[in-house]
Amino acid sequence: MASQPKTNEAARLEVLHQFEVLDTDPEQTFDDIARLAAYICHTPIAIITLLDAHRQWFKARVGLSLEETARDVSFCAHAIKQPGPMVVRDALDDERFRDNPLVRADPYIRFYAGSPLTTVEGFSLGTLCVIDRYPREITPEQLAALRVLSQQVMTQLELRRTIRFLTRSVSEAKRTVNDLEQRLKNEK
């Protein structure tokens, strides 16, 4: 069972920004994971969302033209507070969402299932979610697959963060070596 996500919003946002992924170009790896989630869950829409301070930004999306929404209307803002996936079988029957503009107008969300994207530090940065315009159920197997795929999104994000850290470390090490070589030359 997943542990309760950390709730310090300032720290969560700081960790999110360390990944340097917001507003980046589409990437095949993330697009493929979203496409696979839609396929497995038989939904027309799948999104990899990242929740910034005032917006929900989509790193990958299938079946949706929006690139972001306001955070205050996002289902994701609720999902990241949970230790595991959040399922809304019919948004019109859920008091949190029935008056939401994303439910009442395009894209007319009725069904939502989102699995948090949780870092090794315990912060939920967003979700991998699947959406339908009709109320529906999700099988335990589909939900388990969504959870596994959300972990794969985090594996890709963690790899990206590690590579950036190592690249910076190598650059700094090269500068240090160059500085030391220059000092040695100047001392001769």
Order of alpha helices (4+ residues) and beta strands (2+ residues): alpha-alpha-beta-beta-beta-alpha-beta-alpha-beta-beta-alpha
